[in-house]
Amino acid sequence: MRKRILFITGSINQTSQMHQISKYLEEYDCWFSQLFPDTSFLNLIVKYTPLAKGTVLTGQFKDRSETYLVQHDLQIDYGGNKHNYDLVVNCTDMIVAEKFRKTKTIWVQEGMIDRRTVRSRIVKATGLPPYCSGDTSLNGSTNVCDIYCAASEGYKSYFAGCGTDAKKIFVTGIPNYDNHIEFLVNDFPHRNYVMAATSDMRETYRFENRPGFIKHAVKIAAGRQLLFKLHPNEKVDRAVTEIRKYAPAGTLIYHTGNTNHMIANCSELITQYSTVVYTGIALGKKVYSYFDVEDLKNLAPIQNDGTSAKNIASICNSYINFAGTKDDFLRGFTFRPEVALQQEVQYA
C-alpha cells in the first residue's frame, strides 16, 4: 500500500501551492482537505457566529479552494477522516488538528505574515489558541509542526525569533513567489504607470482608511497614470465607487487579471499589507508598503527558478520515509535545494 499524504489547503494561493508540491510526490496517495475547525469551540464559532466569515474556514474562500480541487481532479478528504495519514502538509500552524499531533507534519509558508499586534502578543503570552489573534501574525510561530519551510533566510530568522525552533526551519522558497522574472514577458496592454494594489482588510474585519490610501496613491503618482488592482476578495462596487470619488478621471481599475503582469509593467508599486509587494521587490521596482520596506527586502522570498515546490517535496519525501524520531531526522538531514543562491533580477 502506498503511503498517504494529506495536504491542508486554505486560500487559492495556498491551495495552488499544495497542488504544485503534490505533483512531485505522485508515488504517494495524495489527498487534500480545506482547513477545518478542529475543536468544539471553533466549530461553534464557524457555525453560529460571524467571526469566521472572511476566513478560509467557511464561505467563498472555502468554496473557491474546493472548486479548484474538483477542477484539477484531486482527491478530497475534508477533515482527514477517510484514512490514516503518514504525513500532513499544513498551510498554517495556527490550527493543527489534535488528531494529527502524532503524525509527521510539515508547515509551508504561503506569503507575507501579518505584523504583530498587541492582541497577538497577548494571545502568545497567555497561551490562547493562535487564531484568537484574528490575523496571520502568529502563523509560523507556534512551533507545533515537525518541519517548517520558509520563503527566505529573513523569514527563517523571523520565525525563530517568534518561538519556532530554528533547527526545524529550512529555506526552501515558496511556490508562486520564486520565479518573478517570468512575469516580465506578458501581454498586459499598459506600461509605465503607478500601480496601487489594495488589500481585503475590511472584508476580514480589520480597520482600513480606504479614502486615505487612495489619496496617498494619488499623491505618489503626482499626475502620472494611476492603476488600481483590487484584491480578489473585495466588494468590487464599493471599491470602484471610492476610487472614482478620490482618484483622477482616467484612473485604471482592475478587479481581475494577472496581478504579477501588471506589477511587471508598472514603474512604481504601492501596497498596504499585500504579499504582491515581494513581486515588486524581486523585479527591482520602487515599492511602498505599510510595512518597513527595508525589512521587506530582507524578508523577500528567494528567487530560485521556480524550484520551491520541488524543494519542499524533497523534504516531504525524505521525512515520510525516515524510520527514526523527528529529532533524529533533524540531526541527520541535509537539505540540498535545487538552486541555493538568490538571483538578481534586472529590469529594463
C-alpha positions as CSV (number, residue, x, y, z in Angstrom):
1,M,0.0,0.0,0.0
2,R,1.3,3.4,-0.9
3,K,1.9,5.9,1.9
4,R,-0.6,8.6,2.2
5,I,-0.1,12.4,2.4
6,L,-2.8,14.9,3.4
7,F,-2.4,18.5,2.2
8,I,-4.3,21.1,4.2
9,T,-5.4,23.9,1.9
10,G,-6.7,27.4,2.6
11,S,-6.7,30.4,0.2
12,I,-6.5,29.8,-3.6
13,N,-2.8,30.7,-3.3
14,Q,-2.2,28.1,-0.6
15,T,-4.3,25.5,-2.5
16,S,-2.2,26.1,-5.6
17,Q,1.0,25.8,-3.7
18,M,-0.1,22.4,-2.2
19,H,-1.1,21.2,-5.6
20,Q,2.3,22.1,-7.1
21,I,4.1,20.3,-4.2
22,S,2.0,17.2,-4.7
23,K,3.0,16.9,-8.4
24,Y,6.5,15.9,-7.2
25,L,5.0,13.3,-4.9
26,E,2.9,11.2,-7.3
27,E,4.3,7.9,-5.9
28,Y,2.3,8.6,-2.8
29,D,-1.5,8.6,-2.3
30,C,-2.2,12.3,-2.0
31,W,-5.4,13.7,-0.6
32,F,-6.5,17.3,0.1
33,S,-8.6,19.0,2.8
34,Q,-9.6,22.6,3.3
35,L,-8.6,23.9,6.7
36,F,-11.3,22.8,9.1
37,P,-12.3,23.6,12.7
38,D,-10.5,21.2,15.0
39,T,-12.3,21.8,18.3
40,S,-15.9,22.0,19.5
41,F,-15.3,25.7,20.4
42,L,-14.1,26.5,16.9
43,N,-16.9,24.6,15.4
44,L,-19.4,26.7,17.3
45,I,-17.7,29.9,16.1
46,V,-17.9,28.7,12.5
47,K,-21.5,27.5,12.7
48,Y,-23.2,30.1,14.9
49,T,-21.2,33.3,14.8
50,P,-20.0,35.7,12.0
51,L,-16.4,35.7,13.4
52,A,-15.2,33.1,10.9
53,K,-16.8,34.9,8.0
54,G,-14.0,36.2,5.8
55,T,-11.6,33.3,6.7
56,V,-10.7,30.2,4.8
57,L,-12.8,28.1,7.2
58,T,-16.0,28.9,5.5
59,G,-17.9,30.8,2.8
60,Q,-16.5,31.9,-0.5
61,F,-12.8,31.2,0.4
62,K,-13.6,27.6,1.3
63,D,-15.8,27.2,-1.8
64,R,-13.1,28.6,-4.2
65,S,-10.5,26.3,-2.9
66,E,-12.7,23.2,-3.0
67,T,-13.8,24.2,-6.6
68,Y,-10.1,24.3,-7.5
69,L,-9.6,20.8,-6.1
70,V,-12.5,19.4,-8.1
71,Q,-11.5,21.2,-11.3
72,H,-8.0,19.6,-11.0
73,D,-9.5,16.1,-10.2
74,L,-7.7,16.0,-6.8
75,Q,-8.7,13.6,-4.1
76,I,-10.7,15.4,-1.3
77,D,-10.9,14.2,2.3
78,Y,-12.4,17.2,4.2
79,G,-11.4,16.8,7.8
80,G,-9.0,14.0,7.1
81,N,-11.4,11.3,8.3
82,K,-11.3,8.8,5.4
83,H,-7.8,7.5,6.0
84,N,-4.8,7.3,8.4
85,Y,-2.0,9.5,7.0
86,D,1.7,9.1,7.1
87,L,2.4,12.9,6.6
88,V,0.3,16.0,6.9
89,V,1.5,19.1,5.0
90,N,0.0,22.3,6.6
91,C,-0.7,25.7,5.1
92,T,-0.9,27.2,8.7
93,D,0.2,26.1,12.1
94,M,-2.4,28.3,13.9
95,I,-4.9,25.4,13.6
96,V,-3.4,21.9,13.6
97,A,-6.0,19.2,14.5
98,E,-5.2,17.3,17.6
99,K,-5.6,14.0,15.7
100,F,-2.6,14.9,13.6
101,R,-0.3,15.9,16.5
102,K,1.3,12.4,16.5
103,T,1.5,12.3,12.7
104,K,4.5,13.6,10.8
105,T,3.8,17.3,9.9
106,I,5.4,19.9,7.7
107,W,4.4,23.6,7.5
108,V,4.7,25.6,4.3
109,Q,4.8,29.4,4.3
110,E,2.2,31.0,2.0
111,G,3.4,34.5,1.7
112,M,3.5,37.7,3.9
113,I,2.8,37.3,7.6
114,D,0.7,40.0,9.2
115,R,2.5,42.3,11.6
116,R,2.4,41.5,15.3
117,T,-0.2,43.5,17.3
118,V,-1.0,43.9,21.0
119,R,-3.6,41.3,20.6
120,S,-1.3,38.7,19.0
121,R,1.3,39.3,21.7
122,I,-1.4,38.8,24.4
123,V,-2.5,35.6,22.7
124,K,1.0,34.3,22.5
125,A,1.8,35.2,26.1
126,T,-1.4,33.7,27.6
127,G,-1.4,30.5,25.6
128,L,-4.7,31.2,23.9
129,P,-5.4,29.4,20.6
130,P,-3.3,31.3,17.9
131,Y,-6.3,32.0,15.8
132,C,-7.6,34.3,18.5
133,S,-5.2,36.9,17.1
134,G,-7.7,37.4,14.3
135,D,-5.0,37.6,11.6
136,T,-1.9,35.6,10.4
137,S,0.6,37.3,12.7
138,L,1.3,34.1,14.6
139,N,1.5,31.8,11.5
140,G,4.8,30.1,11.5
141,S,5.5,30.9,15.2
142,T,3.7,28.2,17.1
143,N,6.5,25.5,16.9
144,V,3.9,22.7,16.7
145,C,4.9,21.2,13.3
146,D,7.9,19.0,12.9
147,I,9.4,20.9,9.9
148,Y,9.0,24.4,8.6
149,C,9.5,25.5,5.0
150,A,10.3,29.2,4.8
151,A,10.5,31.7,2.0
152,S,13.9,33.2,2.9
153,E,16.7,33.5,5.4
154,G,15.0,36.6,6.6
155,Y,11.8,34.8,7.4
156,K,13.7,31.9,9.0
157,S,15.2,34.4,11.4
158,Y,11.8,36.0,12.0
159,F,10.0,32.7,12.8
160,A,12.9,31.6,15.0
161,G,12.7,34.9,16.9
162,C,9.0,34.4,17.4
163,G,9.3,31.0,19.0
164,T,9.8,28.3,16.4
165,D,12.9,26.1,16.8
166,A,15.5,27.3,14.2
167,K,16.6,23.7,13.7
168,K,13.2,22.9,12.2
169,I,13.2,25.7,9.6
170,F,14.5,25.1,6.1
171,V,14.8,27.9,3.5
172,T,13.1,26.3,0.5
173,G,11.5,29.3,-1.1
174,I,7.7,29.2,-1.7
175,P,5.8,28.3,-4.8
176,N,4.1,31.2,-6.7
177,Y,6.8,33.7,-5.4
178,D,10.0,32.1,-6.5
179,N,10.4,33.0,-10.2
180,H,9.2,36.5,-10.8
181,I,11.4,37.1,-13.8
182,E,9.0,35.1,-15.9
183,F,6.4,37.9,-15.5
184,L,8.5,40.4,-17.5
185,V,7.2,38.7,-20.7
186,N,3.5,39.4,-20.8
187,D,0.7,40.8,-23.0
188,F,-0.8,43.3,-20.5
189,P,-1.6,46.4,-22.6
190,H,-0.4,49.2,-20.3
191,R,3.1,50.2,-19.2
192,N,4.9,52.8,-17.1
193,Y,2.0,53.6,-14.7
194,V,2.0,53.9,-10.9
195,M,0.2,50.8,-9.6
196,A,-1.7,50.6,-6.3
197,A,-2.6,47.1,-5.0
198,T,-5.4,47.0,-2.4
199,S,-6.0,44.6,0.5
200,D,-9.1,42.9,1.8
201,M,-8.8,44.3,5.3
202,R,-12.4,45.4,5.5
203,E,-13.6,42.0,4.3
204,T,-11.7,40.3,7.0
205,Y,-13.0,42.7,9.7
206,R,-10.0,44.9,10.1
207,F,-10.0,48.7,10.0
208,E,-8.9,50.5,6.9
209,N,-8.9,54.1,5.8
210,R,-9.5,53.4,2.1
211,P,-10.0,57.1,1.1
212,G,-6.7,57.9,2.8
213,F,-5.0,55.1,0.9
214,I,-6.4,56.3,-2.4
215,K,-5.3,59.9,-1.7
216,H,-1.8,58.5,-0.7
217,A,-1.6,56.8,-4.1
218,V,-2.7,59.9,-6.0
219,K,0.0,61.9,-4.2
220,I,2.7,59.5,-5.1
221,A,1.5,59.3,-8.8
222,A,1.8,63.1,-9.0
223,G,-0.1,63.4,-12.2
224,R,1.2,60.1,-13.8
225,Q,-1.1,57.4,-15.0
226,L,-2.5,55.5,-11.9
227,L,-3.8,51.9,-11.9
228,F,-5.6,50.2,-9.1
229,K,-5.7,46.4,-8.8
230,L,-8.3,45.3,-6.4
231,H,-7.9,42.4,-4.1
232,P,-9.9,39.5,-5.4
233,N,-11.9,39.2,-2.1
234,E,-13.0,42.8,-2.1
235,K,-16.5,44.2,-2.6
236,V,-16.0,45.5,-6.1
237,D,-18.8,48.1,-6.4
238,R,-17.8,49.8,-3.2
239,A,-14.1,49.9,-4.1
240,V,-14.7,51.2,-7.6
241,T,-17.1,53.9,-6.2
242,E,-14.4,55.1,-3.8
243,I,-11.6,55.2,-6.4
244,R,-13.8,57.1,-8.8
245,K,-14.5,59.6,-6.0
246,Y,-11.0,60.2,-4.8
247,A,-8.7,59.5,-7.8
248,P,-8.4,61.5,-11.0
249,A,-10.5,60.8,-14.1
250,G,-8.8,58.2,-16.3
251,T,-7.5,56.1,-13.4
252,L,-7.4,52.5,-14.4
253,I,-9.2,49.9,-12.2
254,Y,-8.9,46.1,-12.5
255,H,-10.6,43.5,-10.4
256,T,-9.5,40.5,-12.3
257,G,-6.4,39.9,-14.4
258,N,-2.8,38.8,-13.8
259,T,-1.5,40.9,-10.9
260,N,2.1,39.9,-11.5
261,H,2.0,41.0,-15.1
262,M,0.6,44.4,-14.0
263,I,3.4,44.8,-11.5
264,A,6.0,43.8,-14.1
265,N,4.8,46.7,-16.3
266,C,4.5,49.4,-13.7
267,S,7.1,52.0,-12.8
268,E,6.2,52.1,-9.0
269,L,4.1,49.8,-6.8
270,I,2.0,51.0,-3.8
271,T,0.8,48.3,-1.4
272,Q,-0.8,48.0,2.0
273,Y,-0.3,44.6,3.6
274,S,-0.1,42.5,0.4
275,T,2.4,39.8,-0.5
276,V,2.5,41.2,-4.0
277,V,5.0,43.7,-2.7
278,Y,7.5,40.9,-2.9
279,T,6.9,40.7,-6.7
280,G,7.8,44.4,-7.0
281,I,10.9,44.0,-4.9
282,A,12.1,41.0,-6.9
283,L,11.6,42.9,-10.1
284,G,13.5,46.0,-8.9
285,K,10.6,48.3,-8.6
286,K,10.3,51.2,-6.2
287,V,7.8,50.0,-3.7
288,Y,5.7,51.5,-0.9
289,S,4.1,49.5,1.9
290,Y,2.5,49.9,5.4
291,F,5.5,47.6,6.4
292,D,9.0,48.9,6.6
293,V,10.4,48.5,3.0
294,E,13.9,47.6,4.2
295,D,12.5,44.9,6.4
296,L,10.5,43.6,3.4
297,K,13.6,43.4,1.3
298,N,15.3,41.3,4.0
299,L,12.2,39.0,4.1
300,A,11.6,38.8,0.4
301,P,11.2,35.2,-0.9
302,I,14.3,33.8,-2.6
303,Q,14.2,33.6,-6.4
304,N,15.2,30.0,-7.4
305,D,13.9,29.5,-11.0
306,G,10.6,28.1,-9.6
307,T,12.0,25.1,-7.8
308,S,10.4,25.8,-4.4
309,A,7.7,23.1,-4.8
310,K,10.3,20.6,-5.7
311,N,12.5,21.6,-2.8
312,I,9.5,21.2,-0.4
313,A,8.6,17.9,-2.0
314,S,12.1,16.6,-1.5
315,I,11.8,17.3,2.2
316,C,8.4,15.6,2.3
317,N,9.9,12.5,0.6
318,S,12.8,12.3,2.9
319,Y,10.8,12.7,6.1
320,I,7.9,10.4,5.2
321,N,10.4,7.6,4.6
322,F,12.5,8.2,7.7
323,A,12.1,5.5,10.3
324,G,13.6,7.3,13.3
325,T,12.4,10.1,15.5
326,K,11.8,13.7,14.5
327,D,14.9,14.8,16.4
328,D,17.0,12.1,14.7
329,F,15.8,13.3,11.3
330,L,16.7,16.9,12.1
331,R,20.1,15.9,13.3
332,G,20.9,13.8,10.3
333,F,19.1,15.5,7.4
334,T,21.0,17.8,5.0
335,F,18.8,20.0,2.8
336,R,20.1,20.4,-0.8
337,P,17.9,22.9,-2.6
338,E,17.7,22.9,-6.4
339,V,19.0,26.4,-6.7
340,A,20.6,27.8,-3.5
341,L,21.5,31.3,-4.4
342,Q,19.3,34.3,-4.6
343,Q,19.2,35.7,-8.1
344,E,19.5,39.3,-9.1
345,V,16.7,40.3,-11.5
346,Q,17.5,43.0,-13.9
347,Y,14.6,45.1,-15.1
348,A,14.8,47.5,-18.1
